[in-house]
Amino acid sequence: MIKKFLIVGLFIWTNSLLAQSYFLLMPDRVFDGDSMYSGWQVLVRGNVIESVGLNLQVPKNCQSVKLQGTTLMPGMIEGHSHILLHPYNETSWSDQVMFESEAERILRASNHLKASLLAGITSMRDLGTEGTGFSDVAIRRSIEKKLIIGPDLKVAGRAIVATGSYAPKSPVFDPPYGAERADGNNVIKVVRDQIGHGVDVIKIYADFKWGPTDAAVPTFSIEEIKLMVETAESAGSMVVAHATSKEGMRRAVMGGARTIEHGDEGDTEVFELMKKHHVALCPTLAAGEAYLMYAGWKKGTDSIPEGIKNKIKSFGMALKSGVDIIFGGDVGVFSHGDNVRELILMQQYGMKNLDVIKCATSGNADILNFKQKGRIRKGYLADIIACSGNPLESLKSLYDIQFVMKSGNIIKP
């Protein structure tokens, strides 16, 4: 009887292997997450990369996919998104939070995810639901269950803010709030509760425009940030910090945050501090330009605003310091599916093409802990895209995504 079961089991196992799909991807060149190689091919078996290189040996049941004129590369990883928001020139942030139902915003998010996936984004870090609780956790699980299509997600749920420092605000009623308040020792309870709800990362606002001035000023103390970091890291999570002011950035770094989002007022001193403590910067260049365009600035026609000049200078300091840079445009402020806008600006503000596409692939995979992603390498997940032309020559080729494979499944065409 045992022998019979072993034979039947072997037969089922052998046939399941034969049933696995094989694809031989045949582009003009392959960017593996680190370097570019001409004439390489990629063999995919099931949901993983089987082999990479020249003149690969393939099984008989393999389907060839010819991708002439393209560059094959790892699926891009978006580092700062808001899937539950849509562009503010359509509907302002406060009106989305106060007047759009949670159901409507979740339905919109499904469309947003599809748009980003078809644009070559196969993984994404989403940093705040802005008034819809932990709906991002449910959306992440829906993708995992294949109820909807979209990039794989790491989510932050409700951003954590100091009492009095966020929005929307009203002098006559208490409107729906875009984040979760916490102060003092209570930050421990809030972080634990968020982790219990299933978030992947803890997002905090280390500063905000509040108080008697219109400038961004710190909110949490270093001690409060340390409490949140210790609590999150004990559960295997990390803290990421919205910080635009120099002091907000400094407090976030000294408190133990792992990434700084925006960093508008960063200078050589604070970037060197970030480098010393292995803290990465997500500059969100595209969002900065989008805000100004919504206010009336016509890029390419009007003179460059002081805010953009300062951001270019600050980004240059970050590059010179050697701090790790994250690709993440704050998409949601502008249109989902237009994620590449951030990559174009990274190049225009001073980063080399090779470094830009590394940020979007292997760099973000390493910094944001997307395991077995971000590289074209044996044993890695088959999250693979192909763009027309060569992004080392022109990053605009990333706007023309010809092929998208996620976990071995061809999504586009």
C-alpha positions in Angstrom: 0.0 0.0 0.0 2.8 2.4 0.9 4.6 1.6 -2.4 1.4 2.3 -4.3 0.9 5.7 -2.6 4.6 6.6 -3.3 4.1 5.8 -7.0 0.9 7.8 -7.3 2.5 10.7 -5.4 5.5 10.6 -7.8 3.2 10.6 -10.8 1.2 13.6 -9.5 4.4 15.5 -8.6 6.0 14.8 -12.0 3.0 15.9 -13.9 2.6 19.1 -11.9 6.1 20.0 -12.9 5.3 19.3 -16.6 2.2 21.4 -16.2 4.1 24.5 -15.0 4.3 27.1 -17.7 7.6 28.1 -19.3 8.2 31.3 -21.0 11.4 32.3 -22.9 11.5 36.1 -23.0 13.6 37.4 -25.9 14.3 41.2 -25.9 17.1 43.2 -27.4 18.8 43.7 -24.0 18.3 42.9 -20.4 18.8 45.3 -17.4 19.2 42.9 -14.5 18.8 45.5 -11.8 22.5 46.4 -11.8 23.8 46.3 -15.3 22.7 46.2 -19.0 23.4 43.1 -21.2 22.8 42.8 -24.9 21.3 39.7 -26.4 20.4 38.1 -23.1 17.3 36.0 -22.7 15.2 35.1 -19.6 13.6 31.8 -18.9 10.6 31.8 -16.6 9.1 28.7 -15.0 5.9 29.2 -13.1 6.3 32.3 -11.0 10.1 32.4 -10.8 13.0 33.1 -13.0 14.7 29.9 -14.0 17.8 31.2 -15.9 19.2 34.3 -17.4 21.9 34.7 -20.1 22.8 34.0 -23.7 21.4 31.1 -25.8 19.5 29.4 -23.0 18.5 25.8 -23.1 14.8 25.5 -22.9 12.3 22.7 -22.4 10.1 21.6 -25.3 6.9 22.9 -23.8 8.3 26.5 -23.6 6.5 29.4 -25.1 8.8 32.0 -26.8 7.9 35.7 -26.3 9.8 37.8 -28.8 10.2 41.4 -27.6 12.1 43.0 -30.4 13.3 46.6 -29.9 12.8 46.4 -26.1 14.7 46.4 -22.9 13.7 43.8 -20.4 14.0 44.8 -16.7 12.7 44.0 -13.3 9.2 45.3 -12.5 9.5 48.8 -11.0 8.9 49.4 -7.3 7.0 52.6 -6.4 8.3 53.8 -3.0 5.7 56.5 -2.0 2.1 56.2 -3.2 -1.4 57.0 -2.0 -3.7 54.6 -3.8 -6.8 56.0 -2.1 -6.2 59.6 -3.4 -6.6 61.0 -6.9 -5.1 64.2 -8.3 -5.9 67.4 -6.3 -6.7 69.4 -9.5 -9.7 67.0 -9.8 -10.8 67.1 -6.2 -8.9 68.8 -3.3 -7.4 66.6 -0.6 -9.8 67.9 2.1 -12.9 67.3 -0.1 -11.7 63.7 -0.9 -11.4 63.0 2.9 -14.6 64.7 3.9 -17.0 64.1 1.0 -16.0 61.0 -0.9 -17.3 57.8 0.7 -14.9 55.0 1.7 -16.6 52.7 -0.9 -16.0 55.2 -3.7 -12.4 55.7 -2.7 -11.8 51.9 -2.6 -13.3 51.5 -6.0 -11.1 54.3 -7.3 -8.1 52.6 -5.7 -8.8 49.5 -7.8 -8.5 51.5 -10.9 -5.4 53.3 -9.6 -3.7 50.0 -9.0 -4.4 48.7 -12.4 -3.1 51.9 -14.0 0.2 51.6 -12.1 0.6 47.9 -12.9 0.1 48.5 -16.6 2.7 51.3 -16.4 5.3 48.8 -15.2 4.9 49.2 -11.4 4.8 45.6 -10.0 5.3 46.5 -6.3 4.4 49.5 -4.3 4.8 51.0 -0.8 1.6 52.9 0.1 2.0 55.5 2.8 -1.4 56.4 4.3 -5.1 55.9 3.6 -5.9 59.6 4.4 -9.2 59.0 6.2 -10.2 55.5 5.1 -8.9 53.6 8.1 -7.1 50.3 7.3 -8.8 49.8 3.9 -5.3 49.5 2.4 -4.7 46.3 4.4 -7.9 44.8 2.9 -6.9 46.0 -0.6 -3.5 44.3 -0.2 -5.1 41.1 0.9 -7.5 41.3 -2.1 -4.5 41.5 -4.4 -3.0 38.5 -2.7 -6.2 36.6 -3.2 -6.3 37.6 -6.8 -9.7 39.3 -6.4 -8.3 42.4 -8.2 -5.1 43.0 -10.1 -2.4 45.4 -9.0 1.1 45.7 -7.7 2.1 43.8 -4.6 1.7 46.2 -1.7 3.3 47.2 1.6 0.9 49.5 3.4 0.9 51.9 6.3 -2.7 52.2 7.3 -3.4 55.5 9.1 -0.4 57.8 9.4 0.4 58.8 13.0 0.3 62.5 13.8 0.7 64.6 16.9 -2.6 66.0 18.3 -3.6 69.2 16.7 -1.2 69.0 13.8 -3.1 67.5 10.9 -6.2 68.0 8.9 -9.0 68.6 7.9 -9.8 71.2 10.5 -13.0 73.2 11.2 -13.8 75.9 13.8 -17.4 74.7 14.1 -17.4 70.9 13.8 -15.1 67.9 14.1 -14.6 66.6 10.5 -13.3 63.2 9.4 -9.6 63.1 10.2 -6.9 62.1 7.7 -4.7 60.3 10.1 -4.5 59.0 13.7 -3.6 61.1 16.7 -1.0 60.0 19.3 1.1 61.7 22.0 3.5 60.8 24.8 3.4 57.2 26.0 0.2 56.6 24.1 2.2 56.3 20.9 3.1 52.8 22.0 -0.5 51.7 22.1 -1.3 53.3 18.7 1.7 51.6 17.0 0.7 48.3 18.5 -2.9 48.7 17.4 -1.8 49.5 13.9 0.4 46.5 13.7 -2.4 44.4 15.0 -4.6 45.6 12.1 -2.0 44.3 9.7 0.0 47.3 8.5 3.5 46.6 7.1 5.1 49.9 8.0 4.4 52.7 10.5 4.3 56.2 9.0 4.6 59.2 11.2 4.5 63.0 10.6 7.7 64.3 12.2 6.7 67.8 11.2 3.7 69.7 9.8 2.5 73.2 9.0 0.9 74.1 12.4 1.1 76.6 15.2 1.3 80.4 14.8 3.4 80.4 11.7 2.8 78.9 8.2 6.1 77.1 8.2 6.6 73.3 8.8 7.7 72.8 12.3 8.4 69.6 14.3 5.6 67.7 16.0 6.9 64.7 17.8 9.8 64.8 20.2 12.8 62.5 19.6 11.7 60.5 22.7 8.2 60.0 21.2 9.8 58.9 17.9 12.1 56.5 19.7 9.1 54.9 21.5 7.3 54.3 18.2 10.5 52.9 16.5 11.2 50.5 19.4 7.6 49.3 19.4 7.5 48.8 15.6 10.9 47.2 15.3 10.1 44.7 18.1 7.3 43.5 15.8 9.5 43.3 12.7 8.2 46.6 11.2 9.9 49.9 10.5 9.0 53.6 11.0 9.1 56.0 8.0 8.8 59.7 8.5 7.2 62.6 6.7 9.6 65.4 7.3 10.1 68.6 5.2 11.9 70.8 7.7 15.6 70.3 8.7 14.7 69.9 12.4 11.9 67.5 11.6 14.4 65.4 9.5 17.0 65.6 12.3 14.5 64.4 14.9 13.3 61.6 12.7 16.8 60.3 12.1 17.9 60.5 15.7 14.6 58.8 16.7 15.4 55.8 14.4 13.1 56.3 11.4 14.4 54.3 8.4 13.3 56.6 5.6 12.6 60.3 5.3 9.8 61.3 2.9 10.1 64.6 1.1 13.1 66.2 2.9 12.6 69.6 1.3 14.9 71.5 3.6 17.6 68.9 3.8 21.2 70.3 3.6 24.7 68.8 3.7 24.6 68.5 7.5 21.4 66.6 7.8 22.1 64.4 4.7 25.5 63.4 6.3 23.6 62.5 9.5 21.2 60.4 7.4 24.1 58.7 5.7 25.8 57.9 9.1 22.6 56.3 10.4 21.7 54.5 7.1 18.5 56.5 6.6 17.2 56.8 3.0 15.6 59.8 1.3 12.4 59.6 -0.8 12.4 63.1 -2.3 8.9 63.1 -4.0 10.0 65.5 -6.7 6.9 65.0 -8.8 4.5 65.9 -6.1 6.4 69.2 -5.4 6.0 70.2 -9.0 2.4 69.1 -9.2 1.4 71.3 -6.2 2.9 74.3 -8.0 1.3 73.5 -11.3 -2.1 73.2 -9.6 -1.5 76.7 -8.2 -0.9 78.1 -11.7 2.7 77.5 -12.5 3.3 76.7 -16.2 6.4 74.5 -16.4 8.5 75.3 -19.5 6.9 78.7 -19.9 7.0 80.5 -16.5 10.2 81.1 -14.6 11.3 78.4 -12.2 9.8 79.0 -8.7 12.0 79.4 -5.7 10.6 76.2 -4.2 11.8 74.2 -7.2 15.2 75.9 -7.2 15.6 75.0 -3.5 14.5 71.4 -4.2 17.0 71.0 -7.0 19.8 72.3 -4.7 18.7 70.1 -1.8 18.5 67.0 -4.1 22.0 67.8 -5.4 23.3 67.9 -1.8 21.6 64.5 -1.1 23.3 63.0 -4.2 26.7 64.4 -3.2 26.4 63.1 0.3 25.8 59.5 -0.9 22.6 59.0 1.0 20.4 56.2 -0.4 17.7 57.6 -2.7 14.2 56.0 -3.0 12.1 56.3 -6.2 8.7 57.4 -5.0 6.7 60.4 -6.4 3.8 60.6 -4.0 1.6 59.4 -6.8 -2.1 60.2 -6.0 -1.2 63.8 -5.7 -0.8 63.4 -9.5 -2.3 60.7 -11.7 -1.7 57.0 -11.0 0.0 55.4 -14.0 2.2 58.5 -14.4 4.7 57.1 -11.9 7.6 57.5 -14.3 7.2 61.3 -14.0 9.3 61.0 -10.8 12.1 59.1 -12.6 12.3 61.8 -15.3 12.6 64.5 -12.7 15.3 62.6 -10.8 17.4 62.7 -14.0 16.6 66.3 -14.6 17.6 67.3 -11.1 21.0 65.6 -11.5 20.9 61.8 -11.2 22.4 59.6 -13.9 20.1 57.3 -15.9 21.7 54.2 -14.6 21.3 55.3 -11.0 17.7 56.2 -11.7 16.6 52.8 -13.0 18.6 51.2 -10.2 16.5 53.2 -7.7 13.3 52.0 -9.4 14.4 48.3 -9.2 17.1 46.8 -7.1 17.6 49.9 -4.9 14.0 50.1 -3.8 13.8 46.3 -3.4 16.8 46.4 -1.0 15.8 49.5 1.0 12.1 48.7 1.3 12.6 45.0 1.9 10.8 43.6 -1.1 12.3 40.1 -1.0 13.3 38.3 -4.2 12.3 41.3 -6.3 14.0 44.1 -8.1 16.5 41.9 -10.1 16.5 39.6 -13.1 18.2 36.7 -11.3 17.7 32.9 -11.0 15.3 32.2 -8.2 13.8 35.6 -8.1 10.1 36.2 -8.6 9.1 36.7 -12.2 8.0 40.4 -11.9 9.4 41.5 -15.3 8.6 44.4 -17.7 9.8 45.5 -21.1 10.0 49.0 -22.4 10.7 50.2 -25.9 14.2 51.4 -26.6 16.9 51.8 -24.0 16.3 53.7 -20.8 20.1 54.2 -20.4 19.8 56.5 -23.5 16.4 58.0 -22.7 14.3 57.5 -19.6 11.3 58.5 -21.6 11.3 55.0 -23.0 9.9 53.9 -19.6 6.7 55.7 -20.6 6.3 53.0 -23.3 5.8 49.8 -21.5 5.3 47.0 -24.0 5.2 44.0 -21.7 4.3 43.3 -18.0 4.6 40.0 -16.2 3.7 39.7 -12.5 4.5 36.5 -10.7 4.9 34.7 -14.0 1.5 35.8 -15.3 1.5 38.0 -18.4 -0.6 41.1 -17.7 0.3 43.1 -20.8 -0.2 42.7 -23.7 
